[in-house]
Amino acid sequence: MTLPIITTERVIREAGVARISEDATKLIIAEAETYIKNVATKSYTYATHAGRNTLKDIDVKAALGIE
């Protein structure tokens, strides 16, 4: 787990959740990290197809299906 618990809890509170257990926070972190890795992998596919090694916003947008 690499995302900070405190930061994640702050984001969860900003979503309107008043209280959350540490175990629930850790599960959300694990899922968020998996999601981030999946988006990054798909984005990198677009970047390499374009002949680049650097991800750009256009690669992430393409991976997410926006714009």
HELIX and SHEET records of a PDB file:
HELIX    1   1 ILE A    5  GLU A   14  1                                  10    
HELIX    2   2 GLU A   22  HIS A   49  1                                  28    
HELIX    3   3 ASP A   57  LEU A   64  1                                   8    
END                                                                             
